[in-house]
Amino acid sequence: MNDTVILFHGIARTRRSMQKLANFLSGNGYRVVNVGYPSTRFSIGDLVDIVRPEIDGAAKAAGEGRVHFVGYSMGGLIIRAFLRNDRPANLGRVVMVGTPNNGSQVADFLKDWPLYRTFYGPAGQQLITEQTAMTELSGTVDYELGIIAGNRTIDPVSSLIIGRRVPNDGKVSVESTRLDGAAAHIVIPANHTFLPVNKTMWSQTLSFLKDGRFTA
């Protein structure tokens, strides 16, 4: 196999958080590019500009192989924004994991708190459920997309903000991960914080990259 997978971590994380997934995909024959970026210092639009050279380099190095994208949490929003205007000619499949495609009620609740604003920066202000700006930034889905959501929470406060009876992963509701145009959507028993190291997520990601579908 000569396909490449480009990985994107979530906000306030580093590329180290995706390393175990990178190792798993490498072990299954993919060339993996694990992208790091200063997620809390810039807006999502600016972050796209920052990661573009690395994506372009990975696509060029892929030769005739396909280039797939996998994004955890806000990493999925980076992918959406990038693919609106730029995409490799050899674009393969895209997987989003716990991505707040319709925003997070937790971000709504915290967005004006000084500590949140300081810690999560400009991109943190774009994770709200009022999605006008993100819709303009991201365009429509016209590529092969699979979405993985979690429905386990270990954060009672965040889950209370989202809604006691609303399925969620402790940060993002299952419903918020959905996106028109997606080819497949699956819910797994996982918590948002630990999605990157969840082995069920790994195997489902691999399934979609290989076959364009999730396993039952």
N, C-alpha and C positions, 0 to 999 in steps of 0.2 A: 504494500500500500504506500502511495506517495501523497496522501492527503494530509493537510495541515489543519490543526485546530488552534484558534486563538482564544485565550481565556481572559476574562475581565472580572476582577474582584469587586466587592461592594464598597460602599462609602465607609470611611474610617477603618478600612482594612488595607492590607498590602498583598503583593503577589504571593507571599508566603502562605496566605490563607487558602490559595488554590493549588498549592504544590502537590498535595496528595492526589487530587484529581488529575493534575498534569502527569504524575507518575503512572497513574492507572491508565490513562489514555495512551501514553507512550508505550506501556506494556502491551497494549492492544494494537500497536502498529502505526499509530499516528505520530507525525511530527508536531510537537506542541510548542507554541509561543505563549508564555505566561506573562501578560502585560501588567506592568505596574504604573500607577499614575497618582498624582497628588489630589486625591478625591475630595478633600475638605477645603481646598484652597481656591478652587475655581468653579465657575458654572459648568453645567453639562456641555453647553456649546463650546466653551473654551477647552474643556477636557478632550472633546473630540479632536480639536486642532492639535492638542498635545500628543495624542496617541496615533494620529494619522500616519506619520512617517514610519512608525513601527509596523502598522498594518500594511502599508504599501510595500515595505521591505519584505514582510512575511509572504505577501501575495506573489511578489516577484520571485522569491526563492522557491516558491511552491512549484514553479514550472508549469507542467500540464496537470498537476494534481489539483484537486478542489480545495477551497479554503472555507472551513467551517468556523462558526463563532459560538462561544458559550459564555453567557454572562450571568453572574450571581447578583441578585438584588439590583442595586443601581447599575451594576455592570451591564445588565440587559438594556437599560435606558441609553447607555453609551452606544451600544450596538445599534439600537433603533435610530438614534440621531445620526450616527455615521452612515448607515445604509440609505438614509434618505437621499443623500447627494453623491455619495461615493460608494462604489462597490466593486470588488474584484470581478474581472470578466469570468473568473473560474469560481464564483461564489457557490458554496455548497449549502449546507443546512445550518440553521440557527436554533440554539436551545437557550431558553431563559429559565432561571431557577429562582423562585421567590421574588420575582421582579414586580415592583408596585406599578404596573402599567396604568392603573387608574388612580395612583396616589395612595397615601397611607393616612388613615385617621389619626395615627400616632403623631405624624408630622404636623397635621392640622393643629393638634392640641399643643404641641411643643414649639411651633415655629417662631413664636414671639418671645420665648424664654431666652434671656441673654446667654445662658450657658449653652443651650442648643445652638443658637446662632453662631457662637464662638467656635464650638467644637465641630459642627457639621458644615459651616461655611456656606457659600453661595449655592452649592448643589443641594444642600439640605433644605433650602427654601423651595426647591423645585419638586420636592417629593410629596407635595400636598395634593389633595383630591381635586382641587380646582385646576383642571388640566389644560386650559386654553394654550398656555405658553408651550407646554410639552407637546401638545398635538401639532402645533405649528413647527416645532423643532423636529418632530419624528416622522411626519407623513404617514402613509398607509403601508400595511404589510403586503408586499407582493413578492415574497420569498418564502421558502419552506421553513416554517417556524413550529417548534414544539415547546410547550410551556409546562414546567414542573412546579407545583405548589405544595406547600406543607400545611398540615392541619393539627399540629401539636404545639402547645404553648407551655412555657415555664415562667411566663411573666404575667401574673394576674392583673397588674395595673394596666399594662398595655392592652390586654385582652378585654378589660372592662371598658377602656376607651373605644376599642373597635366595636364592642357589643358582645355581651355574654353568650348569646346564641348564634353568633356569626362565626362560621368556621374560619380559623386563622392560624398563623404559625407563630403568633406572639408579637409580630411586627406588621404583617401584611395579611389582609383577608384573602381567602381563596378567590373570591369574586374579583378583587382588584388585580389579580395576576392575569385575568383573561384579556384577550386582545382580538378584535375582529381580524379575520384573515389567517389566524393560526390554523395549522394543519392538524394539531393534536394538543390535548391538554390532559394532564394527569395529576391526581392528588396523592401524595404519599404521607405516611405517618412520621413527620419530621418537624423539628423546631427551626425557626428562621436562622438563629445564631449558628446552629450546627449543620445546616444544609450542605456547606462545602465539603464536610467530611462524612457525609451520609452515604453509605455504600449502595443503598437502593437508588439514590440519586445518580451515583456513578453509573450503575448498570442501565438505568433508564436513559441517561444521556447517551451512552454508547449505543443503545438500541436505536435511538432516533438518528444519530449520526450515520449509522450503518444502513438502516432500512427505512427511515422516514416515518417510523411509528414507535410507540411505546409498547412494552409487553404488558399483558393483562395482569 
